[in-house]
Structure formats: C-alpha cells, structure tokens
Amino acid sequence: MIGAVILAAGASSRMGQPKAALPLGGRGHTVLSMGASALLVAGVPRVVVGAGAHPEVVRRAIRVRDRRVRVRFDATKEKTI
C-alpha cells in the first residue's frame, strides 16, 4: 500500500506559530487540512502526519475526520535542527 507522509514537526520559531495551523482557503480550513484532504481526494489510501514541536496544535489543525488520516508524535523529536 502506498501512502503519504505530511511533515508537520517543525517548531516554526521564525514564524511564531505553527505553519500547519495557518488558515487557508476560508471555511475553517488550514494548510494541513487542505493538504490531507487533497491527498485523500487524489486516491491516496493512507496519510500519516508527523507531529513534533506542537502535537496538539497539529491535531486540531488536521480537521479531517477520516480514519485514513493518522497523526504520529515522537516525543524525542520535540525540537528540529
């Protein structure tokens, strides 16, 4: 099975807020939710979102209620280099 990985693990220290949670396209969508939705519509059978520095923000930003989308968090990778 071929799936997709969306990397949303960065701290976004220069931006001041997680990029994945930025609004995009109106109607409550975020950068992350639009990306995940586009992959599912394109027929990707499984999407894994890698969360790191802001796991709860990433979970809220996903906004896609589909069991094919999973958020994975690695506590040892809280800060990216």
Phi and psi in degrees as a GROMACS rama.xvg file:
@    title "Ramachandran Plot"
@    xaxis  label "Phi"
@    yaxis  label "Psi"
@TYPE xy
-96.4378  127.938  ILE-2
-124.846  -163.898  GLY-3
-133.699  151.055  ALA-4
-121.031  128.696  VAL-5
-108.541  120.763  ILE-6
-89.2664  117.865  LEU-7
-134.143  43.1574  ALA-8
-102.871  -6.20013  ALA-9
-72.2134  157.591  GLY-10
-81.1398  -17.6132  ALA-11
52.8086  41.243  SER-12
-64.1536  -35.1796  SER-13
-74.3717  -32.377  ARG-14
-80.6603  -29.2803  MET-15
90.0782  -7.01385  GLY-16
-153.548  152.687  GLN-17
-62.1165  126.216  PRO-18
-61.9645  -34.6746  LYS-19
-60.5163  -27.087  ALA-20
-93.1227  1.78695  ALA-21
-66.0165  140.508  LEU-22
-66.1252  145.921  PRO-23
-149.982  124.482  LEU-24
77.4785  6.35172  GLY-25
73.4266  -175.759  GLY-26
55.8507  30.1929  ARG-27
79.2156  7.7362  GLY-28
-77.173  153.376  HIS-29
-121.912  169.415  THR-30
-54.7273  -44.3025  VAL-31
-68.3729  -45.0346  LEU-32
-65.5089  -37.7697  SER-33
-66.3393  -40.5278  MET-34
-64.407  -46.3634  GLY-35
-64.6549  -42.7034  ALA-36
-62.2424  -42.0433  SER-37
-62.2887  -40.5631  ALA-38
-64.2498  -42.9482  LEU-39
-64.7151  -43.195  LEU-40
-62.666  -33.7679  VAL-41
-74.261  -5.99745  ALA-42
98.9169  8.42842  GLY-43
-67.9866  125.489  VAL-44
-75.862  -20.074  PRO-45
-153.692  135.458  ARG-46
-123.918  125.813  VAL-47
-113.408  127.709  VAL-48
-104.241  121.658  VAL-49
-90.1653  114.726  GLY-50
-107.759  147.682  ALA-51
-137.239  -83.0933  GLY-52
-69.6833  -29.5047  ALA-53
-133.957  65.2126  HIS-54
-61.4851  -38.9611  PRO-55
-69.8704  -37.4979  GLU-56
-64.2381  -41.6794  VAL-57
-63.7706  -43.3492  VAL-58
-60.5239  -41.6623  ARG-59
-69.5532  -34.5085  ARG-60
-73.2781  -22.303  ALA-61
-63.9438  -44.16  ILE-62
50.2988  13.0513  ARG-63
-103.802  116.433  VAL-64
-93.969  80.1052  ARG-65
-146.569  130.423  ASP-66
-68.4699  -10.9497  ARG-67
-78.4557  -8.7791  ARG-68
-107.684  124.678  VAL-69
-126.766  142.113  ARG-70
-105.823  128.659  VAL-71
-118.082  135.536  ARG-72
-124.868  130.695  PHE-73
-112.287  105.469  ASP-74
-61.7919  -21.8951  ALA-75
-78.4483  -9.86527  THR-76
-113.295  37.5772  LYS-77
-65.1973  -24.5018  GLU-78
-124.667  130.125  LYS-79
-92.7426  156.677  THR-80
